């Protein structure tokens, strides 16, 4: 036997073993119902990524959220007279910013875009969508589709008519204190976020998780909780999320461009825990709506009391027993340099930051978040606020 023949047989055996491993893995995936892993691998690992990306909506099924009466932002006489320092520009480059927009006193003061992005190019909100769902919940309560914050969830979604499930209210969903056992692990392909983002049946997925602890007590940030709220909104309003958002929010605030809300399959439901794709300027409109206490022009879209409660401590506890002072009704809260602020937040550093006493709104979109936690929120939150503070002082 020649050396070449021996080598050929060895490689054939290796190929056969590798093929058998792939077949066995495929069988295990199908038996376990984890076929979403193929989509996960295709959209992440096979592209050299470890997680979701900001333009994934292009490969997903989406509903369009329309706006028929656009209201362009007024432009400040000082528009773009400020610029980034070398250190600030390097910071944006380091963390992959694609958009930075500053609205001051209801005027566009500064904006900059990177790569191919511009004032009308959408990208993923990730968990900023939770604040949009919070706004839609406030609208549904004002319109009477939902009875109020303390309406039991089971009266809208009968599957929660269980001894523990009966205790869950709309308030509990908004404050991330539902007591449902969702697992919030972003790098684990078997945890809820990956299954929800890359799977194709959110109803079946959510049904796997039960209420296991007392609702309304502990703050546990969980994407699944907002997905349940999305189911409740669709059931209560009898509208698809995209249609309800078009009619009662996106069109009302004069968005200049349509948004795209990714969903689990063609005739399925929106991924309400994430995946609302829009432009930086239009995301800022949600901040303006809350800055104006739920009012837009001459119309009160969301009750002012609901808006105030959304950005106030809800009375829940952190797991260490301390009061939760950083999360209200699907909005984050903080304080920086003696200024109170509230904000929408996404996992890649998507932010709409609102500083009421300065009449300031800052939208930052990008690819990476700085996760250093010497303060209550990611470090980049404070860096972007500092940049905007400097600009409005110049």
C-alpha positions as a printed NumPy array, in Angstrom:
array([[  0.   ,   0.   ,   0.   ],
       [  1.44 ,   3.388,  -0.993],
       [  1.607,   6.359,   1.338],
       [ -0.942,   8.225,  -0.838],
       [ -3.431,   5.349,  -0.634],
       [ -3.055,   5.196,   3.146],
       [ -3.555,   8.971,   3.414],
       [ -6.643,   8.859,   1.197],
       [ -8.266,   6.165,   3.344],
       [ -7.457,   8.05 ,   6.52 ],
       [ -9.125,  11.209,   5.202],
       [-12.131,   9.225,   4.017],
       [-12.538,   7.757,   7.53 ],
       [-12.288,  11.228,   9.021],
       [-14.846,  12.572,   6.581],
       [-17.171,   9.682,   7.352],
       [-16.867,  10.279,  11.111],
       [-17.453,  14.003,  10.628],
       [-20.503,  13.284,   8.475],
       [-21.91 ,  10.908,  11.102],
       [-21.41 ,  13.559,  13.79 ],
       [-23.274,  16.106,  11.675],
       [-26.126,  13.659,  11.084],
       [-26.371,  12.869,  14.785],
       [-26.35 ,  16.573,  15.657],
       [-29.08 ,  17.213,  13.108],
       [-31.206,  14.413,  14.578],
       [-30.692,  15.786,  18.11 ],
       [-31.625,  19.302,  16.987],
       [-34.824,  18.106,  15.323],
       [-35.845,  15.803,  18.179],
       [-35.261,  18.542,  20.753],
       [-37.156,  21.13 ,  18.707],
       [-34.129,  23.429,  18.567],
       [-34.239,  23.922,  14.796],
       [-33.915,  27.694,  15.391],
       [-30.208,  26.943,  15.984],
       [-29.708,  26.714,  12.228],
       [-30.967,  30.272,  11.835],
       [-28.867,  31.378,  14.807],
       [-25.71 ,  29.936,  13.276],
       [-26.489,  31.304,   9.826],
       [-27.07 ,  34.839,  11.096],
       [-24.292,  34.96 ,  13.702],
       [-21.425,  32.439,  13.848],
       [-21.261,  31.839,  10.095],
       [-20.896,  35.599,   9.681],
       [-18.196,  35.849,  12.308],
       [-20.594,  37.284,  14.928],
       [-21.409,  36.164,  18.457],
       [-24.814,  37.812,  18.624],
       [-27.48 ,  39.75 ,  16.739],
       [-26.625,  42.667,  14.47 ],
       [-28.205,  46.044,  13.816],
       [-29.491,  45.299,  10.301],
       [-30.804,  41.782,  10.816],
       [-34.281,  42.945,   9.897],
       [-33.264,  42.673,   6.248],
       [-33.178,  38.882,   6.648],
       [-36.332,  38.636,   8.763],
       [-40.056,  38.901,   8.154],
       [-41.26 ,  42.397,   9.042],
       [-44.426,  44.402,   9.395],
       [-44.244,  48.038,   8.33 ],
       [-45.177,  50.771,  10.788],
       [-46.309,  53.712,   8.679],
       [-46.473,  57.462,   9.113],
       [-48.714,  59.427,   6.771],
       [-48.166,  62.95 ,   8.108],
       [-44.412,  63.488,   8.62 ],
       [-43.343,  66.424,  10.767],
       [-39.673,  67.238,  10.126],
       [-37.675,  68.497,  13.09 ],
       [-37.103,  72.236,  13.27 ],
       [-33.422,  72.984,  12.701],
       [-31.524,  75.128,  15.188],
       [-29.685,  78.228,  13.903],
       [-26.659,  76.615,  15.596],
       [-27.074,  73.293,  13.787],
       [-23.795,  71.358,  13.586],
       [-21.713,  74.317,  14.694],
       [-20.347,  72.012,  17.375],
       [-18.096,  69.085,  16.535],
       [-16.55 ,  66.144,  18.332],
       [-13.151,  66.445,  19.925],
       [-10.524,  63.976,  18.742],
       [-11.101,  61.938,  21.897],
       [-14.891,  61.921,  21.378],
       [-14.57 ,  60.907,  17.735],
       [-12.19 ,  58.112,  18.71 ],
       [-14.726,  56.943,  21.297],
       [-17.464,  56.749,  18.669],
       [-15.154,  54.882,  16.323],
       [-14.112,  52.459,  19.064],
       [-17.671,  51.524,  19.92 ],
       [-19.036,  51.498,  16.392],
       [-21.436,  54.433,  16.479],
       [-23.608,  54.806,  13.398],
       [-25.724,  57.784,  14.504],
       [-25.581,  60.56 ,  17.097],
       [-28.407,  63.086,  17.175],
       [-28.939,  65.933,  19.639],
       [-32.321,  67.67 ,  19.969],
       [-32.311,  70.779,  22.174],
       [-35.389,  72.852,  22.959],
       [-37.3  ,  71.005,  20.25 ],
       [-34.747,  71.805,  17.544],
       [-32.179,  69.659,  15.779],
       [-28.872,  70.921,  17.175],
       [-26.385,  68.301,  15.997],
       [-26.241,  65.062,  14.074],
       [-23.58 ,  62.815,  12.649],
       [-23.691,  59.447,  10.915],
       [-21.072,  56.831,  10.15 ],
       [-20.717,  54.072,   7.534],
       [-23.673,  54.029,   5.122],
       [-26.193,  55.308,   7.656],
       [-28.04 ,  58.597,   7.336],
       [-31.065,  60.472,   8.599],
       [-33.537,  58.042,   7.029],
       [-31.715,  54.718,   7.355],
       [-33.251,  52.295,   9.885],
       [-31.429,  50.054,  12.306],
       [-32.445,  47.792,  15.154],
       [-33.649,  49.279,  18.434],
       [-33.111,  45.984,  20.271],
       [-34.579,  46.549,  23.748],
       [-35.471,  50.181,  23.095],
       [-38.558,  48.507,  21.65 ],
       [-39.631,  47.743,  25.217],
       [-40.151,  51.469,  25.819],
       [-42.225,  51.669,  22.646],
       [-44.349,  48.791,  23.934],
       [-44.636,  50.696,  27.209],
       [-45.924,  53.722,  25.301],
       [-48.448,  51.591,  23.404],
       [-49.635,  50.143,  26.715],
       [-50.254,  53.645,  28.016],
       [-52.217,  54.44 ,  24.874],
       [-54.307,  51.271,  25.244],
       [-55.105,  52.184,  28.86 ],
       [-56.122,  55.717,  27.874],
       [-58.384,  54.319,  25.166],
       [-59.96 ,  51.777,  27.514],
       [-58.768,  48.675,  25.664],
       [-56.894,  47.802,  28.873],
       [-58.79 ,  48.555,  32.079],
       [-55.775,  49.875,  33.945],
       [-52.383,  49.075,  35.384],
       [-53.794,  46.621,  37.89 ],
       [-55.922,  44.631,  35.469],
       [-55.064,  40.941,  35.964],
       [-53.268,  39.49 ,  32.972],
       [-55.42 ,  36.349,  32.916],
       [-58.491,  38.395,  31.993],
       [-56.766,  39.209,  28.718],
       [-54.726,  36.023,  28.275],
       [-56.654,  33.097,  29.802],
       [-53.603,  30.807,  29.813],
       [-52.483,  32.671,  32.956],
       [-55.612,  31.55 ,  34.816],
       [-53.531,  29.541,  37.289],
       [-53.051,  29.997,  41.056],
       [-49.839,  32.011,  40.539],
       [-50.705,  33.399,  37.109],
       [-53.852,  35.078,  38.436],
       [-51.654,  37.415,  40.477],
       [-49.842,  38.925,  37.48 ],
       [-51.025,  42.387,  36.422],
       [-50.234,  44.733,  33.55 ],
       [-48.198,  46.783,  36.031],
       [-46.054,  43.73 ,  36.8  ],
       [-45.242,  43.264,  33.128],
       [-44.29 ,  46.917,  32.697],
       [-42.024,  46.891,  35.754],
       [-40.311,  43.584,  34.948],
       [-41.671,  41.923,  38.069],
       [-43.926,  39.292,  36.497],
       [-42.534,  36.343,  38.447],
       [-42.286,  34.341,  35.209],
       [-39.201,  32.129,  34.955],
       [-37.721,  33.563,  31.739],
       [-33.959,  33.101,  31.391],
       [-32.167,  36.239,  30.205],
       [-28.761,  35.062,  28.926],
       [-27.498,  36.702,  25.753],
       [-24.622,  34.397,  24.804],
       [-26.435,  31.16 ,  25.623],
       [-28.   ,  29.816,  22.392],
       [-30.493,  27.784,  24.45 ],
       [-31.802,  30.74 ,  26.501],
       [-34.97 ,  32.7  ,  25.773],
       [-33.441,  35.651,  23.844],
       [-31.835,  33.442,  21.175],
       [-34.89 ,  31.2  ,  20.88 ],
       [-37.177,  34.22 ,  20.565],
       [-35.02 ,  36.171,  18.134],
       [-34.226,  33.326,  15.772],
       [-37.168,  30.979,  16.317],
       [-40.42 ,  31.007,  14.38 ],
       [-43.173,  30.508,  16.978],
       [-43.224,  32.925,  19.89 ],
       [-46.55 ,  31.658,  21.215],
       [-45.26 ,  28.12 ,  21.691],
       [-42.003,  29.416,  23.143],
       [-43.622,  31.715,  25.712],
       [-46.017,  28.941,  26.74 ],
       [-43.023,  26.961,  28.054],
       [-42.463,  29.476,  30.863],
       [-44.612,  29.609,  33.982],
       [-45.158,  32.053,  36.83 ],
       [-43.023,  30.611,  39.604],
       [-42.572,  33.451,  42.1  ],
       [-44.71 ,  36.186,  43.632],
       [-45.389,  38.896,  41.008],
       [-44.863,  42.565,  41.739],
       [-42.009,  42.104,  44.195],
       [-38.606,  41.761,  42.496],
       [-37.245,  43.511,  39.43 ],
       [-35.949,  40.859,  37.015],
       [-35.121,  42.254,  33.601],
       [-36.482,  39.7  ,  31.119],
       [-37.238,  40.008,  27.428],
       [-39.958,  37.398,  27.705],
       [-41.957,  39.624,  30.036],
       [-42.308,  42.304,  27.349],
       [-43.206,  39.635,  24.806],
       [-46.087,  38.583,  27.071],
       [-47.121,  42.241,  27.228],
       [-47.112,  42.279,  23.426],
       [-49.472,  39.304,  23.368],
       [-51.717,  41.096,  25.864],
       [-51.773,  44.282,  23.783],
       [-52.748,  42.455,  20.614],
       [-55.488,  40.565,  22.436],
       [-56.833,  43.65 ,  24.221],
       [-56.748,  46.04 ,  21.254],
       [-57.63 ,  43.401,  18.626],
       [-54.973,  44.91 ,  16.389],
       [-51.586,  43.744,  15.208],
       [-48.817,  45.61 ,  16.976],
       [-47.664,  47.264,  13.757],
       [-51.166,  48.475,  12.888],
       [-51.796,  49.779,  16.395],
       [-48.413,  51.525,  16.433],
       [-49.084,  53.065,  13.012],
       [-52.492,  54.43 ,  13.946],
       [-51.901,  55.552,  17.518],
       [-48.183,  56.318,  17.847],
       [-45.889,  56.485,  14.833],
       [-48.26 ,  58.557,  12.73 ],
       [-49.265,  60.703,  15.709],
       [-45.682,  61.797,  16.419],
       [-45.007,  62.662,  12.798],
       [-42.312,  60.13 ,  12.006],
       [-40.565,  60.991,   8.748],
       [-39.917,  57.401,   7.709],
       [-41.622,  54.026,   8.08 ],
       [-40.337,  51.635,  10.72 ],
       [-40.022,  47.872,  10.406],
       [-41.07 ,  45.565,  13.224],
       [-39.592,  42.083,  12.849],
       [-41.839,  39.139,  13.682],
       [-41.54 ,  35.416,  14.202],
       [-43.085,  34.292,  10.901],
       [-45.114,  35.597,   7.996],
       [-48.492,  35.587,   9.751],
       [-47.056,  35.795,  13.243],
       [-46.601,  38.388,  15.967],
       [-44.083,  41.169,  16.344],
       [-41.04 ,  40.514,  18.477],
       [-42.111,  43.061,  21.038],
       [-39.069,  42.502,  23.248],
       [-36.871,  43.904,  20.465],
       [-36.563,  44.472,  16.759],
       [-38.312,  47.78 ,  16.074],
       [-36.158,  49.2  ,  13.276],
       [-36.178,  52.937,  12.607],
       [-33.968,  55.984,  12.062],
       [-32.237,  57.977,  14.782],
       [-34.327,  61.11 ,  14.239],
       [-37.561,  59.153,  14.435],
       [-36.538,  57.255,  17.57 ],
       [-36.004,  60.666,  19.196],
       [-39.727,  61.385,  18.751],
       [-40.596,  58.832,  21.412],
       [-38.308,  60.737,  23.764],
       [-40.051,  63.982,  22.845],
       [-43.467,  62.456,  23.51 ],
       [-42.394,  61.537,  27.038],
       [-40.577,  64.842,  27.534],
       [-43.914,  66.513,  26.765],
       [-45.735,  64.314,  29.281],
       [-47.514,  62.268,  26.633],
       [-48.749,  65.233,  24.638],
       [-48.036,  65.934,  20.972],
       [-49.281,  69.197,  19.588],
       [-52.865,  69.618,  20.71 ],
       [-53.444,  65.933,  21.454],
       [-52.861,  64.051,  24.688],
       [-51.731,  60.672,  23.346],
       [-50.75 ,  59.092,  26.682],
       [-52.036,  60.245,  30.071],
       [-49.506,  62.47 ,  31.798],
       [-49.883,  60.48 ,  35.035],
       [-48.893,  57.303,  33.189],
       [-45.842,  59.031,  31.692],
       [-44.799,  60.336,  35.105],
       [-45.149,  56.861,  36.624],
       [-43.17 ,  55.38 ,  33.722],
       [-40.069,  57.33 ,  34.71 ],
       [-40.443,  57.025,  38.495],
       [-39.399,  54.238,  40.898],
       [-42.212,  51.655,  40.816],
       [-41.896,  50.281,  44.342],
       [-40.279,  46.99 ,  43.352],
       [-37.086,  45.611,  44.871],
       [-33.759,  44.593,  43.441],
       [-32.674,  41.064,  44.289],
       [-30.442,  42.392,  47.085],
       [-33.515,  43.881,  48.771],
       [-32.771,  47.508,  47.865],
       [-35.472,  49.628,  46.194],
       [-35.404,  49.524,  42.387],
       [-34.738,  53.113,  41.33 ],
       [-33.449,  52.543,  37.798],
       [-36.447,  51.062,  35.946],
       [-40.045,  52.284,  35.78 ],
       [-42.67 ,  51.275,  33.215],
       [-40.332,  49.971,  30.484],
       [-38.066,  53.041,  30.803],
       [-34.696,  53.374,  32.527],
       [-33.898,  56.25 ,  34.904],
       [-30.757,  57.913,  36.21 ],
       [-29.029,  61.061,  37.404],
       [-25.903,  62.715,  36.014],
       [-24.278,  65.966,  37.103],
       [-27.369,  66.981,  39.083],
       [-29.665,  66.326,  36.122],
       [-32.352,  63.654,  36.267],
       [-32.749,  61.75 ,  33.02 ],
       [-34.697,  58.816,  31.652],
       [-33.998,  56.722,  28.617],
       [-34.641,  53.875,  26.205],
       [-31.86 ,  51.29 ,  26.04 ],
       [-30.729,  48.58 ,  23.639],
       [-28.063,  45.917,  24.068],
       [-25.627,  47.333,  21.493],
       [-25.691,  50.835,  22.96 ],
       [-28.939,  52.015,  21.391],
       [-30.157,  54.983,  23.432],
       [-32.733,  57.722,  23.479],
       [-31.66 ,  59.844,  26.452],
       [-34.033,  62.516,  27.772],
       [-32.986,  65.257,  30.207],
       [-36.18 ,  67.15 ,  31.09 ],
       [-34.736,  70.201,  32.84 ],
       [-32.462,  70.888,  29.851],
       [-35.128,  70.101,  27.217],
       [-32.546,  67.729,  25.771],
       [-32.928,  64.52 ,  23.76 ],
       [-29.923,  62.486,  22.615],
       [-30.175,  59.498,  20.284],
       [-27.172,  57.244,  19.854],
       [-27.241,  54.121,  17.691],
       [-24.335,  51.764,  17.155],
       [-22.771,  48.333,  17.242],
       [-21.096,  48.103,  20.672],
       [-21.957,  49.208,  24.201],
       [-19.353,  50.072,  26.815],
       [-20.377,  47.858,  29.721],
       [-18.102,  49.225,  32.436],
       [-20.336,  49.508,  35.512],
       [-18.858,  51.923,  38.03 ],
       [-22.246,  53.682,  37.924],
       [-25.85 ,  52.409,  37.828],
       [-25.884,  52.318,  34.007],
       [-23.353,  51.447,  31.286],
       [-20.515,  53.954,  31.131],
       [-21.304,  55.088,  27.596],
       [-24.651,  56.535,  28.753],
       [-22.756,  59.153,  30.737],
       [-20.211,  59.754,  27.986],
       [-22.918,  60.533,  25.432],
       [-24.685,  62.812,  27.89 ],
       [-21.418,  64.689,  28.515],
       [-20.962,  65.222,  24.783],
       [-24.457,  66.681,  24.482],
       [-24.063,  68.806,  27.625],
       [-20.953,  70.389,  26.109],
       [-22.713,  71.069,  22.822],
       [-25.656,  72.893,  24.355],
       [-23.298,  74.998,  26.475],
       [-21.215,  76.156,  23.522]])
